[in-house]
């Protein structure tokens, strides 16, 4: 008997809500648009919060740090390093200090990669970024 009473209350409330919406379509439209806007703002805030609270990426492992015992896992380490390098926006680079140039020669600081491996990684990262920009 209680179940039937709840069903009747639900039906009655639904009919009352429908009658109110039919009588005041402007207020329904206003509340609907406000709800959608609030949901979008909330989603945007949560997305910004998620991106800003992301843990800082670990620096990539140097090739000279690997010991002889880890040669079997080298392929896996290279894949992890490549994936990490692709997700990072900055690469480890060495800058030539300004003191090595004369004051009047107009030379700018130049980023020099320490190894061919870093250069290759940087080229792959640039290619991936170019592809992503083309997709967007």
Protein Blocks (a to p, Z undefined) as FASTA:
>chain_A
ZZmmmmmmmmmmmmmmmmmmmmmmmlmmmmmmmmmmmmmmmmmmmmmmmmmmpccddddd
dfklpcfklmmmmmmmmmmmmmmmmmpmbdcdddddfklpcfklopacddddfbfklmmm
mmmmmmmmmmmmmmZZ
